[in-house]
């Protein structure tokens, strides 16, 4: 009996510790939540709005702001449950339950942080992903269609893929590795953007008419905010204030810097002059590509992934725009879609201890196959469902403004305002 009591006493601390709130972890994820929201508002909103023409600047700002509001309410009403709820017999595909946060309580924990904090952190991911898609159809989609598409897409595309990877779904069971959203965020957004660009068709005058960014100062300001906010995106995904978060932050910064320089050099060699647009786009490519690998790789992995991102995404952008002549207005697919896929696949290589990573449970080859399955599944699911949503909305609402409205600009046509009075 005495031995049994001693055993119980020794076990009690470890049991209580597993369910114990950690103040440092909670404070870090609260901070990360604010940083990720900062990525959308104002970061992405400014980055995108500077890239469009002056007559459409407010339309992009309005779309990003409205999406942030709408996705927040949808996440609370039921999409959080679809992504992270217990779906019973369909649990490997999509979750169910927690409608209107009916199961949420102050003392509920998700690991060492309150579930309320986890709910908010994941909400910011659900906000920025549909907002990224805006770059694919910028300057030509009706505002009502943007809101309806974002709503249906969050429910039918984002929530299931999120559940597959992070909510206890089938990809997680396979051992798929996506630390902060290579598939859930970047491949999803990139594929949806290029499908939208194809369904809507090119902007009037593309590709013959030059459509330069109207305000690179705003774009660089937004890009800088994205860089800072991305530390919450990747390092926050450790869900703890620990060494893993520190390494994720380090490799994120290294990859962003490497991606910037690689894109700059590619452009410098090809055109003889490096552009500001090129260096900030390379930064975004480096950030998006390291995202799935950020919690699994070491500094050398971050460096190589970043350089690869700058080069591969640069040539992907050239191919989409110049060879295929697809008007993915702000290069969402070649930067986020291609970058997300590249980073997800390279995770299998640079996560290995032999490559300076934090280790794999399987061999590099076996893990690469698992990563490829996740990439293909996400592309197919997102591509098919996004196409169906767009075609249905086109038949019901109409997706695109007419040519006269497009020429006048969406700011006046849809919002009766101008971005600038000069």
Secondary structure, 3 states (H helix, E strand, C coil): CHHHHHHHHHHHHHHHHHCCCCHHHHHHHHHHHHHHHHHHHHHHHHHHHHHCCHHHHHHHHHHHHHHHHHHHHHHHHHHHHHHHCCCHHHCCCCCCCCHHHCCCCCCCEECCEEHHHHHHHHHHHHHHHHHHHHHHHCCCECHHHHHHHHHHHHHHHHHHHHHHHHCCCHHHHHCCCCCCCHHHHHHHHHHHHHHHHHHHCCCCCCCCCCCCCCCHHHHHHHHHHHHHHHHHHHHHHHCCCCHHHHHHHHHHHHHHHHHHHHHHHHHHHHHCCCCHHHHHHHHHHHHHHHHHHCCCCCHHHHHHHHHHHHHHHHHHHHHHHHHCCCCCCCCHHHHHHHHHHHHHHHHHHHCCHHHCCCCCCCCHHHHHHHHHHHHHHHHHHHHHHHHHHHHHHHHHCCCECCHHHHHHCHHHHHHCCCCCCC
